[in-house]
Amino acid sequence: MNILNINWRPEFGIIFTWFAMDKNGKLAVMINNCYGDLPKCLLSIENVEILLDQLNKYIWEESSIYSVYPKNKNGDLKLDLYSFWRHKNNLNKESILNELKNDFSDSGHYSEANLIINKGFFEYQAVEGSSEGEDYPVGYNGNTKMGDYFRYLIPTIYASIEDFPEELRHGIVVSETIDFTIDRLFDNDKINEYFPRMYQQ
C-alpha cells in the first residue's frame, strides 16, 4: 500500500530514502530515519513510492529495469557529522570511519560506503531516536531536533545527473540555494524552502 502523498507526515515507522541535487549539480542521498520530512514537490508525484523504489534499486545495482551503471568513481569518503544515538557505544570518529571502509572492503557495492566512494553521493541522515533529545549529530555546535537532516558522509569525486537513467531523473529534488560541500544541517521545518522543485530535463 502506498502511504506517501501530499498529506503525509513523518512519524515512527517506515524509513524513506530520497535524492536531492544542490545548486551546483551535486547529488545527495537523503535518509529520513522516520522523522525527516519529504519535500512537497516530491510528495505531489503520483505513485512516488514506486519511483523512489526504482531510484533506490538503481543506486544499489539491484534494478531489473535499469542495468547499465556508470563506471566506478574510485574516490574516497569523509565522515562529517554522525548520530549520537546510533553510535553511542562508539563515538570515536576514526573508528567509525574505519568500520565504514572495512565494510566497503568486505561487501563492495552492497556497502553504504560504496554510495560515496564509487557512486559519488553525499549522504544526509535525519536526527532520530525514540524521544526528543535522545539523538543529535556529533560534531555540530548548534541546536537540532528530531527530523533535521545532517551531513553524514562526503565524497571526493562527485556524482552528476548523467549518472541516472533519463527515465528516473524527474524523481530527484532540486535546490537553488543549497551547496552540499558547505551546508551541514537542514532544518526539517524548512525542507520545502531548501528543495522547492523536481529536476526537469
Z-matrix of the N, CA and C atoms (Angstrom, degrees):
N
C 1 1.462
C 2 1.527 1 109.75
N 3 1.315 2 116.99 1 130.55
C 4 1.455 3 121.20 2 177.35
C 5 1.526 4 109.81 3 -78.65
N 6 1.323 5 116.53 4 128.39
C 7 1.463 6 119.45 5 179.51
C 8 1.527 7 112.33 6 -111.38
N 9 1.330 8 116.92 7 -11.42
C 10 1.462 9 119.05 8 -179.06
C 11 1.528 10 110.91 9 -83.96
N 12 1.316 11 115.23 10 126.40
C 13 1.460 12 123.15 11 173.31
C 14 1.522 13 107.71 12 -158.36
N 15 1.306 14 117.37 13 -179.15
C 16 1.457 15 121.80 14 -173.17
C 17 1.530 16 112.32 15 -61.78
N 18 1.330 17 117.38 16 -21.75
C 19 1.469 18 121.04 17 -178.84
C 20 1.527 19 113.31 18 -96.67
N 21 1.331 20 117.61 19 1.32
C 22 1.462 21 120.97 20 -178.97
C 23 1.523 22 111.44 21 -63.18
N 24 1.335 23 115.70 22 144.26
C 25 1.456 24 122.05 23 175.45
C 26 1.524 25 109.02 24 -130.11
N 27 1.323 26 117.44 25 141.91
C 28 1.472 27 119.27 26 179.80
C 29 1.518 28 111.89 27 -67.41
N 30 1.322 29 115.99 28 141.49
C 31 1.457 30 122.65 29 176.93
C 32 1.524 31 107.97 30 -162.68
N 33 1.320 32 116.42 31 170.96
C 34 1.450 33 120.04 32 179.98
C 35 1.532 34 110.10 33 -58.69
N 36 1.311 35 116.73 34 136.01
C 37 1.468 36 120.05 35 -178.58
C 38 1.513 37 110.91 36 150.30
N 39 1.325 38 116.40 37 -119.37
C 40 1.460 39 121.57 38 -173.98
C 41 1.522 40 111.19 39 -81.94
N 42 1.326 41 115.87 40 138.16
C 43 1.464 42 121.83 41 174.79
C 44 1.526 43 108.84 42 -90.04
N 45 1.323 44 115.97 43 132.13
C 46 1.463 45 121.19 44 177.92
C 47 1.531 46 109.89 45 -112.76
N 48 1.332 47 115.02 46 138.42
C 49 1.459 48 122.20 47 175.08
C 50 1.522 49 108.19 48 -114.00
N 51 1.340 50 115.65 49 125.56
C 52 1.464 51 120.41 50 178.95
C 53 1.524 52 109.00 51 -129.04
N 54 1.320 53 116.65 52 174.76
C 55 1.457 54 121.04 53 -169.24
C 56 1.517 55 110.35 54 -129.55
N 57 1.339 56 115.56 55 138.01
C 58 1.459 57 120.41 56 -174.94
C 59 1.520 58 111.12 57 -134.16
N 60 1.331 59 114.73 58 153.07
C 61 1.461 60 123.02 59 176.69
C 62 1.524 61 108.05 60 -120.24
N 63 1.341 62 117.25 61 136.23
C 64 1.462 63 119.64 62 177.67
C 65 1.522 64 110.50 63 -89.51
N 66 1.322 65 115.87 64 -176.98
C 67 1.473 66 120.09 65 -174.47
C 68 1.526 67 112.81 66 -67.11
N 69 1.339 68 116.33 67 -15.85
C 70 1.466 69 120.70 68 179.80
C 71 1.522 70 113.24 69 -102.80
N 72 1.330 71 116.58 70 7.44
C 73 1.461 72 120.14 71 176.83
C 74 1.517 73 114.69 72 86.76
N 75 1.319 74 117.88 73 5.29
C 76 1.468 75 120.85 74 176.38
C 77 1.524 76 109.15 75 -80.18
N 78 1.337 77 116.27 76 154.11
C 79 1.459 78 121.11 77 -171.33
C 80 1.523 79 111.91 78 -118.70
N 81 1.326 80 114.70 79 149.06
C 82 1.461 81 120.57 80 179.20
C 83 1.516 82 110.66 81 -136.25
N 84 1.323 83 114.38 82 146.01
C 85 1.462 84 122.69 83 167.72
C 86 1.521 85 106.22 84 -90.19
N 87 1.326 86 116.80 85 127.39
C 88 1.466 87 122.77 86 -177.39
C 89 1.531 88 108.33 87 -114.53
N 90 1.335 89 117.10 88 117.26
C 91 1.464 90 121.61 89 -177.22
C 92 1.517 91 108.55 90 -110.64
N 93 1.334 92 117.09 91 117.24
C 94 1.466 93 119.53 92 -169.18
C 95 1.524 94 114.60 93 -83.27
N 96 1.351 95 118.48 94 -11.10
C 97 1.466 96 121.52 95 177.56
C 98 1.535 97 112.36 96 45.41
N 99 1.294 98 115.70 97 42.18
C 100 1.474 99 125.77 98 177.54
C 101 1.533 100 113.32 99 77.24
N 102 1.342 101 117.89 100 -40.42
C 103 1.464 102 120.02 101 -167.97
C 104 1.524 103 114.95 102 -101.40
N 105 1.319 104 117.52 103 -12.35
C 106 1.459 105 119.68 104 177.92
C 107 1.517 106 111.09 105 -77.01
N 108 1.322 107 116.12 106 137.22
C 109 1.462 108 120.31 107 179.27
C 110 1.530 109 109.88 108 -75.16
N 111 1.316 110 115.80 109 160.00
C 112 1.458 111 122.84 110 173.56
C 113 1.518 112 108.47 111 -112.78
N 114 1.337 113 118.34 112 142.45
C 115 1.467 114 120.79 113 -177.80
C 116 1.531 115 111.86 114 -60.45
N 117 1.324 116 114.81 115 144.11
C 118 1.477 117 120.79 116 -179.20
C 119 1.527 118 111.44 117 -61.80
N 120 1.334 119 116.66 118 -34.24
C 121 1.463 120 118.87 119 -179.72
C 122 1.526 121 110.66 120 -62.38
N 123 1.331 122 116.77 121 -32.20
C 124 1.461 123 121.41 122 177.06
C 125 1.527 124 110.47 123 -75.53
N 126 1.325 125 116.07 124 -44.92
C 127 1.470 126 120.83 125 -178.40
C 128 1.527 127 112.18 126 -65.43
N 129 1.339 128 116.64 127 -19.78
C 130 1.474 129 120.84 128 -179.13
C 131 1.522 130 112.73 129 -77.34
N 132 1.335 131 117.58 130 -12.36
C 133 1.463 132 120.97 131 -179.23
C 134 1.529 133 109.85 132 -75.64
N 135 1.306 134 116.23 133 131.82
C 136 1.464 135 120.76 134 178.10
C 137 1.531 136 109.43 135 -66.92
N 138 1.320 137 115.67 136 135.64
C 139 1.477 138 121.99 137 -179.04
C 140 1.529 139 111.78 138 55.23
N 141 1.334 140 115.64 139 43.36
C 142 1.466 141 120.24 140 -176.21
C 143 1.526 142 111.68 141 -63.78
N 144 1.323 143 118.72 142 -28.77
C 145 1.467 144 120.15 143 179.84
C 146 1.527 145 111.62 144 -64.23
N 147 1.324 146 116.42 145 -35.55
C 148 1.467 147 120.39 146 177.42
C 149 1.523 148 109.37 147 -65.67
N 150 1.320 149 116.56 148 -42.38
C 151 1.467 150 121.28 149 179.17
C 152 1.531 151 110.65 150 -63.96
N 153 1.326 152 117.80 151 -44.77
C 154 1.466 153 120.51 152 178.55
C 155 1.527 154 110.81 153 -63.86
N 156 1.307 155 115.93 154 -37.20
C 157 1.466 156 119.78 155 177.78
C 158 1.526 157 110.68 156 -63.87
N 159 1.333 158 116.94 157 -41.39
C 160 1.464 159 120.87 158 178.42
C 161 1.530 160 111.17 159 -64.32
N 162 1.335 161 116.51 160 -40.93
C 163 1.456 162 120.81 161 178.25
C 164 1.529 163 111.18 162 -63.99
N 165 1.319 164 116.02 163 -43.60
C 166 1.458 165 120.09 164 -179.82
C 167 1.523 166 112.14 165 -65.96
N 168 1.311 167 116.56 166 -43.16
C 169 1.462 168 119.10 167 178.26
C 170 1.523 169 110.70 168 -62.98
N 171 1.321 170 116.29 169 -35.15
C 172 1.457 171 119.35 170 179.83
C 173 1.531 172 111.09 171 -66.03
N 174 1.335 173 118.27 172 -47.67
C 175 1.468 174 118.59 173 -175.91
C 176 1.534 175 111.68 174 -70.23
N 177 1.350 176 116.75 175 -23.98
C 178 1.463 177 119.65 176 176.82
C 179 1.528 178 111.66 177 -91.22
N 180 1.339 179 116.55 178 5.49
C 181 1.471 180 123.18 179 179.15
C 182 1.526 181 111.79 180 57.71
N 183 1.336 182 114.62 181 42.01
C 184 1.460 183 121.04 182 179.04
C 185 1.526 184 112.07 183 -119.98
N 186 1.329 185 116.97 184 11.61
C 187 1.456 186 120.61 185 -176.95
C 188 1.521 187 111.42 186 -78.73
N 189 1.328 188 115.66 187 135.75
C 190 1.465 189 120.58 188 174.37
C 191 1.529 190 111.20 189 -89.69
N 192 1.336 191 116.08 190 -4.96
C 193 1.471 192 121.32 191 -177.56
C 194 1.522 193 110.74 192 -105.05
N 195 1.334 194 116.43 193 -46.09
C 196 1.464 195 121.47 194 -176.43
C 197 1.530 196 108.22 195 -113.28
N 198 1.301 197 115.87 196 101.58
C 199 1.462 198 120.01 197 -171.96
C 200 1.524 199 113.55 198 -114.56
N 201 1.327 200 117.85 199 6.56
C 202 1.459 201 121.35 200 176.26
C 203 1.529 202 107.89 201 -101.52
N 204 1.326 203 116.49 202 118.16
C 205 1.456 204 121.03 203 -174.54
C 206 1.523 205 110.06 204 -115.23
N 207 1.338 206 117.31 205 151.10
C 208 1.467 207 119.16 206 176.21
C 209 1.524 208 110.81 207 -65.67
N 210 1.306 209 116.31 208 158.62
C 211 1.467 210 120.95 209 177.86
C 212 1.524 211 109.67 210 -62.23
N 213 1.326 212 116.26 211 146.69
C 214 1.455 213 120.33 212 175.90
C 215 1.527 214 110.29 213 -56.74
N 216 1.332 215 115.97 214 139.01
C 217 1.456 216 120.17 215 -177.43
C 218 1.527 217 111.53 216 -82.52
N 219 1.341 218 116.13 217 -21.43
C 220 1.465 219 120.98 218 177.47
C 221 1.528 220 112.27 219 53.87
N 222 1.332 221 114.29 220 43.50
C 223 1.453 222 120.14 221 176.83
C 224 1.521 223 111.08 222 -92.39
N 225 1.318 224 115.61 223 -151.26
C 226 1.458 225 122.06 224 177.88
C 227 1.523 226 107.07 225 -135.28
N 228 1.324 227 117.17 226 -179.92
C 229 1.450 228 119.90 227 176.17
C 230 1.507 229 109.51 228 -134.35
N 231 1.338 230 114.77 229 149.61
C 232 1.454 231 122.25 230 175.39
C 233 1.525 232 107.96 231 -120.15
N 234 1.319 233 115.81 232 141.10
C 235 1.459 234 121.91 233 176.80
C 236 1.521 235 108.53 234 -94.63
N 237 1.327 236 117.09 235 124.67
C 238 1.459 237 121.00 236 179.38
C 239 1.534 238 109.31 237 -101.76
N 240 1.321 239 117.87 238 -98.92
C 241 1.463 240 122.86 239 178.09
C 242 1.523 241 109.31 240 -94.76
N 243 1.323 242 116.93 241 153.95
C 244 1.463 243 119.22 242 179.22
C 245 1.520 244 110.57 243 -148.43
N 246 1.318 245 114.65 244 155.62
C 247 1.462 246 122.71 245 -172.50
C 248 1.525 247 112.54 246 -70.51
N 249 1.330 248 116.13 247 124.51
C 250 1.461 249 120.27 248 174.10
C 251 1.521 250 110.27 249 -63.59
N 252 1.327 251 116.49 250 -43.35
C 253 1.468 252 121.86 251 -175.62
C 254 1.523 253 111.01 252 -63.86
N 255 1.305 254 116.13 253 -42.10
C 256 1.464 255 119.97 254 -176.63
C 257 1.529 256 112.29 255 -76.42
N 258 1.325 257 116.71 256 -29.71
C 259 1.466 258 120.54 257 -174.23
C 260 1.530 259 112.36 258 -113.94
N 261 1.326 260 118.12 259 19.78
C 262 1.465 261 120.38 260 -172.28
C 263 1.528 262 113.09 261 -61.61
N 264 1.323 263 117.93 262 -21.05
C 265 1.466 264 120.09 263 176.85
C 266 1.533 265 112.55 264 -85.70
N 267 1.327 266 115.51 265 -7.05
C 268 1.468 267 120.28 266 178.03
C 269 1.525 268 107.96 267 -158.09
N 270 1.325 269 116.35 268 95.13
C 271 1.458 270 120.81 269 -176.86
C 272 1.532 271 112.68 270 -98.49
N 273 1.323 272 116.74 271 9.74
C 274 1.460 273 120.75 272 179.72
C 275 1.530 274 110.14 273 -76.82
N 276 1.322 275 116.60 274 118.40
C 277 1.460 276 121.28 275 -174.18
C 278 1.523 277 112.13 276 -61.38
N 279 1.310 278 116.88 277 -44.11
C 280 1.465 279 120.40 278 -179.29
C 281 1.528 280 111.25 279 -63.39
N 282 1.331 281 115.98 280 -39.27
C 283 1.466 282 120.41 281 179.47
C 284 1.528 283 111.30 282 -65.90
N 285 1.334 284 117.10 283 -41.19
C 286 1.467 285 121.07 284 178.43
C 287 1.530 286 110.19 285 -63.86
N 288 1.327 287 116.50 286 -42.45
C 289 1.465 288 120.61 287 178.72
C 290 1.520 289 110.93 288 -63.35
N 291 1.319 290 117.08 289 -40.39
C 292 1.462 291 120.47 290 177.85
C 293 1.522 292 111.73 291 -64.61
N 294 1.332 293 116.89 292 -37.90
C 295 1.467 294 120.31 293 177.16
C 296 1.523 295 110.48 294 -61.57
N 297 1.334 296 116.79 295 -42.50
C 298 1.464 297 121.06 296 178.88
C 299 1.526 298 111.11 297 -62.89
N 300 1.313 299 116.49 298 -43.61
C 301 1.470 300 120.41 299 -178.54
C 302 1.527 301 111.34 300 -70.65
N 303 1.341 302 116.87 301 -35.38
C 304 1.469 303 119.91 302 176.66
C 305 1.520 304 110.76 303 -66.07
N 306 1.325 305 116.38 304 -39.40
C 307 1.462 306 120.10 305 177.91
C 308 1.524 307 110.36 306 -64.85
N 309 1.334 308 116.54 307 -37.05
C 310 1.463 309 120.40 308 176.27
C 311 1.526 310 110.87 309 -62.35
N 312 1.326 311 116.04 310 -42.82
C 313 1.471 312 120.31 311 179.01
C 314 1.521 313 111.48 312 -63.28
N 315 1.334 314 116.12 313 -36.51
C 316 1.464 315 120.92 314 -177.15
C 317 1.526 316 113.10 315 -81.87
N 318 1.340 317 116.78 316 -37.86
C 319 1.473 318 120.59 317 -168.45
C 320 1.519 319 114.71 318 -111.59
N 321 1.331 320 118.30 319 -9.42
C 322 1.462 321 120.24 320 176.86
C 323 1.516 322 112.90 321 59.35
N 324 1.343 323 116.64 322 -129.83
C 325 1.464 324 119.40 323 -173.87
C 326 1.530 325 113.13 324 -73.86
N 327 1.322 326 117.18 325 -2.58
C 328 1.473 327 120.04 326 173.63
C 329 1.526 328 111.86 327 -89.59
N 330 1.319 329 117.58 328 -1.80
C 331 1.458 330 121.04 329 -178.33
C 332 1.522 331 110.88 330 -91.15
N 333 1.326 332 115.37 331 151.78
C 334 1.465 333 120.68 332 177.20
C 335 1.526 334 110.70 333 -60.77
N 336 1.330 335 116.75 334 -39.54
C 337 1.461 336 120.75 335 -177.83
C 338 1.525 337 112.41 336 -61.74
N 339 1.330 338 117.33 337 -26.82
C 340 1.460 339 120.38 338 179.93
C 341 1.526 340 112.10 339 -61.11
N 342 1.337 341 116.01 340 -32.29
C 343 1.465 342 119.66 341 179.23
C 344 1.518 343 111.41 342 -62.76
N 345 1.319 344 116.30 343 -26.33
C 346 1.455 345 121.01 344 -179.84
C 347 1.519 346 110.40 345 -94.44
N 348 1.323 347 116.98 346 -48.85
C 349 1.468 348 122.09 347 -174.07
C 350 1.528 349 112.10 348 -67.99
N 351 1.328 350 116.84 349 -48.72
C 352 1.471 351 120.52 350 -174.44
C 353 1.520 352 114.84 351 -104.41
N 354 1.338 353 116.95 352 -25.30
C 355 1.462 354 119.53 353 178.31
C 356 1.524 355 112.24 354 -92.70
N 357 1.333 356 116.83 355 -27.33
C 358 1.462 357 120.19 356 175.39
C 359 1.513 358 115.68 357 85.40
N 360 1.334 359 118.12 358 21.93
C 361 1.463 360 121.25 359 179.27
C 362 1.525 361 111.63 360 -90.12
N 363 1.316 362 115.96 361 144.66
C 364 1.451 363 120.65 362 159.27
C 365 1.529 364 106.43 363 -73.38
N 366 1.335 365 117.03 364 156.64
C 367 1.463 366 119.26 365 173.44
C 368 1.524 367 109.48 366 -128.89
N 369 1.329 368 114.16 367 127.49
C 370 1.467 369 121.62 368 174.81
C 371 1.523 370 108.51 369 -114.77
N 372 1.331 371 115.65 370 138.55
C 373 1.461 372 122.07 371 177.42
C 374 1.523 373 108.49 372 -118.42
N 375 1.315 374 116.95 373 150.80
C 376 1.460 375 120.61 374 175.29
C 377 1.525 376 110.45 375 -91.95
N 378 1.331 377 115.35 376 144.20
C 379 1.463 378 121.08 377 174.88
C 380 1.525 379 108.35 378 -59.80
N 381 1.331 380 116.56 379 131.80
C 382 1.464 381 120.01 380 -176.74
C 383 1.519 382 110.76 381 -123.48
N 384 1.334 383 117.57 382 -137.54
C 385 1.448 384 121.83 383 -176.41
C 386 1.517 385 111.12 384 104.87
N 387 1.325 386 116.68 385 172.13
C 388 1.465 387 120.79 386 179.09
C 389 1.527 388 111.99 387 -94.98
N 390 1.341 389 116.89 388 -9.86
C 391 1.463 390 121.11 389 176.97
C 392 1.522 391 108.84 390 -157.11
N 393 1.314 392 116.27 391 159.60
C 394 1.461 393 122.23 392 -178.65
C 395 1.528 394 110.47 393 -57.31
N 396 1.335 395 116.02 394 131.72
C 397 1.448 396 121.17 395 177.69
C 398 1.518 397 114.86 396 91.54
N 399 1.336 398 117.26 397 -12.39
C 400 1.454 399 120.01 398 -179.52
C 401 1.527 400 111.39 399 -71.30
N 402 1.323 401 116.08 400 -29.78
C 403 1.459 402 121.27 401 -179.56
C 404 1.513 403 109.34 402 -121.92
N 405 1.330 404 115.58 403 149.90
C 406 1.462 405 122.58 404 172.66
C 407 1.521 406 107.78 405 -161.59
N 408 1.339 407 117.76 406 157.94
C 409 1.464 408 119.78 407 179.87
C 410 1.523 409 111.50 408 -80.25
N 411 1.315 410 116.74 409 114.79
C 412 1.456 411 122.13 410 178.47
C 413 1.533 412 109.10 411 -64.49
N 414 1.325 413 116.38 412 130.12
C 415 1.452 414 121.37 413 -179.32
C 416 1.509 415 114.18 414 102.35
N 417 1.337 416 116.85 415 -7.85
C 418 1.477 417 120.61 416 178.49
C 419 1.517 418 108.73 417 -100.43
N 420 1.332 419 117.15 418 132.74
C 421 1.458 420 121.57 419 -172.61
C 422 1.525 421 114.69 420 -93.67
N 423 1.329 422 117.83 421 -4.03
C 424 1.460 423 120.14 422 179.83
C 425 1.515 424 112.07 423 -99.18
N 426 1.328 425 115.62 424 -179.95
C 427 1.465 426 121.19 425 176.66
C 428 1.522 427 109.96 426 -81.64
N 429 1.318 428 116.43 427 143.48
C 430 1.465 429 121.81 428 175.82
C 431 1.515 430 109.16 429 -136.24
N 432 1.332 431 115.05 430 164.74
C 433 1.465 432 121.27 431 177.90
C 434 1.518 433 109.13 432 -137.08
N 435 1.321 434 116.66 433 167.92
C 436 1.464 435 120.51 434 178.92
C 437 1.529 436 109.74 435 -57.12
N 438 1.331 437 115.46 436 132.57
C 439 1.462 438 121.01 437 178.62
C 440 1.512 439 114.47 438 100.15
N 441 1.339 440 117.93 439 -22.18
C 442 1.464 441 119.15 440 176.40
C 443 1.532 442 109.03 441 -62.26
N 444 1.323 443 116.16 442 138.84
C 445 1.467 444 120.86 443 -179.71
C 446 1.522 445 110.25 444 -93.32
N 447 1.338 446 117.10 445 129.57
C 448 1.462 447 121.12 446 177.50
C 449 1.525 448 109.78 447 -119.38
N 450 1.331 449 114.80 448 150.02
C 451 1.464 450 120.98 449 -179.75
C 452 1.521 451 109.39 450 -75.83
N 453 1.311 452 115.69 451 117.56
C 454 1.455 453 122.53 452 -175.66
C 455 1.530 454 111.54 453 -97.70
N 456 1.326 455 117.30 454 -56.03
C 457 1.462 456 121.61 455 -176.02
C 458 1.530 457 110.92 456 -126.24
N 459 1.336 458 115.24 457 143.69
C 460 1.463 459 122.63 458 -175.75
C 461 1.526 460 109.14 459 -124.11
N 462 1.335 461 118.02 460 129.22
C 463 1.473 462 120.19 461 176.09
C 464 1.526 463 111.24 462 -83.32
N 465 1.310 464 116.15 463 164.70
C 466 1.470 465 120.60 464 173.46
C 467 1.531 466 111.20 465 -105.12
N 468 1.329 467 116.81 466 -19.64
C 469 1.470 468 122.39 467 172.84
C 470 1.520 469 105.93 468 -125.45
N 471 1.341 470 116.54 469 130.48
C 472 1.461 471 120.21 470 -165.44
C 473 1.527 472 114.32 471 -98.63
N 474 1.329 473 114.32 472 144.35
C 475 1.463 474 121.55 473 171.46
C 476 1.528 475 109.59 474 -72.04
N 477 1.322 476 115.66 475 160.66
C 478 1.466 477 120.95 476 173.55
C 479 1.521 478 108.63 477 -137.04
N 480 1.304 479 115.77 478 169.30
C 481 1.467 480 120.61 479 -177.19
C 482 1.528 481 110.88 480 -61.68
N 483 1.334 482 117.14 481 -27.02
C 484 1.459 483 120.72 482 179.80
C 485 1.529 484 112.21 483 -67.00
N 486 1.325 485 117.02 484 -14.14
C 487 1.464 486 120.02 485 178.22
C 488 1.525 487 112.74 486 -75.24
N 489 1.340 488 116.88 487 -12.97
C 490 1.461 489 121.49 488 177.71
C 491 1.528 490 110.39 489 -101.32
N 492 1.324 491 117.52 490 146.33
C 493 1.469 492 119.47 491 171.61
C 494 1.530 493 110.22 492 -59.12
N 495 1.311 494 116.95 493 145.38
C 496 1.465 495 120.73 494 -178.68
C 497 1.523 496 112.00 495 -55.31
N 498 1.337 497 116.33 496 -34.19
C 499 1.467 498 120.41 497 -176.12
C 500 1.527 499 112.93 498 -68.97
N 501 1.331 500 117.60 499 -16.32
C 502 1.465 501 120.88 500 -177.90
C 503 1.534 502 113.54 501 -105.76
N 504 1.298 503 117.04 502 -10.07
C 505 1.465 504 119.78 503 -172.33
C 506 1.525 505 113.26 504 -64.81
N 507 1.318 506 117.78 505 -27.52
C 508 1.469 507 119.97 506 -179.43
C 509 1.530 508 111.94 507 -69.44
N 510 1.332 509 117.00 508 -6.11
C 511 1.457 510 120.66 509 177.92
C 512 1.521 511 113.37 510 -92.19
N 513 1.321 512 117.58 511 7.12
C 514 1.465 513 121.82 512 -178.42
C 515 1.530 514 109.41 513 -102.65
N 516 1.329 515 115.63 514 127.67
C 517 1.460 516 122.44 515 -179.06
C 518 1.526 517 109.29 516 -82.07
N 519 1.338 518 116.76 517 143.05
C 520 1.471 519 121.03 518 -172.96
C 521 1.532 520 110.86 519 -121.40
N 522 1.344 521 114.68 520 140.49
C 523 1.467 522 121.78 521 173.58
C 524 1.523 523 110.00 522 -113.89
N 525 1.328 524 115.95 523 144.17
C 526 1.469 525 121.33 524 175.15
C 527 1.524 526 110.96 525 -99.86
N 528 1.336 527 117.91 526 -3.50
C 529 1.465 528 120.95 527 -173.08
C 530 1.527 529 113.89 528 -124.73
N 531 1.323 530 117.95 529 -25.10
C 532 1.458 531 122.51 530 -173.57
C 533 1.527 532 111.20 531 -80.33
N 534 1.330 533 115.97 532 143.50
C 535 1.458 534 122.63 533 172.80
C 536 1.529 535 106.53 534 -127.34
N 537 1.327 536 116.95 535 109.74
C 538 1.462 537 120.78 536 -175.54
C 539 1.537 538 112.35 537 -63.91
N 540 1.328 539 117.87 538 -23.38
C 541 1.457 540 119.38 539 178.88
C 542 1.530 541 111.69 540 -75.08
N 543 1.334 542 117.05 541 -14.55
C 544 1.476 543 121.95 542 -176.97
C 545 1.526 544 112.19 543 -116.81
N 546 1.327 545 116.89 544 -45.34
C 547 1.467 546 121.57 545 -169.75
C 548 1.526 547 111.51 546 -80.47
N 549 1.320 548 115.38 547 119.26
C 550 1.459 549 121.20 548 -173.54
C 551 1.522 550 113.31 549 -100.81
N 552 1.329 551 118.29 550 -19.93
C 553 1.458 552 120.06 551 -176.06
C 554 1.515 553 111.06 552 -145.05
N 555 1.333 554 115.97 553 136.50
C 556 1.453 555 122.36 554 177.71
C 557 1.527 556 109.10 555 -117.75
N 558 1.319 557 116.03 556 123.57
C 559 1.465 558 122.26 557 176.12
C 560 1.528 559 108.10 558 -64.72
N 561 1.317 560 116.67 559 122.20
C 562 1.466 561 120.42 560 -177.31
C 563 1.523 562 112.61 561 -59.00
N 564 1.333 563 117.19 562 -29.40
C 565 1.469 564 120.93 563 -178.63
C 566 1.523 565 112.31 564 -72.06
N 567 1.333 566 116.96 565 -13.23
C 568 1.465 567 120.77 566 -175.71
C 569 1.527 568 112.33 567 -114.94
N 570 1.327 569 116.86 568 18.89
C 571 1.462 570 120.11 569 -173.42
C 572 1.529 571 111.81 570 -59.43
N 573 1.342 572 117.45 571 -32.54
C 574 1.463 573 120.11 572 -179.74
C 575 1.525 574 112.38 573 -76.57
N 576 1.331 575 116.73 574 -22.09
C 577 1.462 576 120.24 575 174.45
C 578 1.534 577 110.04 576 -75.64
N 579 1.320 578 115.43 577 -41.08
C 580 1.467 579 119.44 578 179.02
C 581 1.529 580 111.84 579 -66.77
N 582 1.337 581 115.68 580 -41.98
C 583 1.466 582 121.08 581 -172.04
C 584 1.537 583 109.92 582 -128.14
N 585 1.340 584 115.93 583 84.75
C 586 1.471 585 120.03 584 -172.28
C 587 1.526 586 116.35 585 -90.42
N 588 1.349 587 118.39 586 -11.61
C 589 1.467 588 117.80 587 -173.45
C 590 1.533 589 110.64 588 -148.62
N 591 1.340 590 114.06 589 165.24
C 592 1.451 591 121.38 590 176.40
C 593 1.526 592 109.99 591 -94.25
N 594 1.325 593 115.40 592 157.35
C 595 1.462 594 120.64 593 177.01
C 596 1.523 595 110.15 594 -64.51
N 597 1.333 596 115.38 595 138.03
C 598 1.460 597 121.05 596 175.47
C 599 1.523 598 108.51 597 -124.73
N 600 1.331 599 115.28 598 136.37
C 601 1.466 600 120.79 599 -177.75
C 602 1.529 601 109.74 600 -66.83
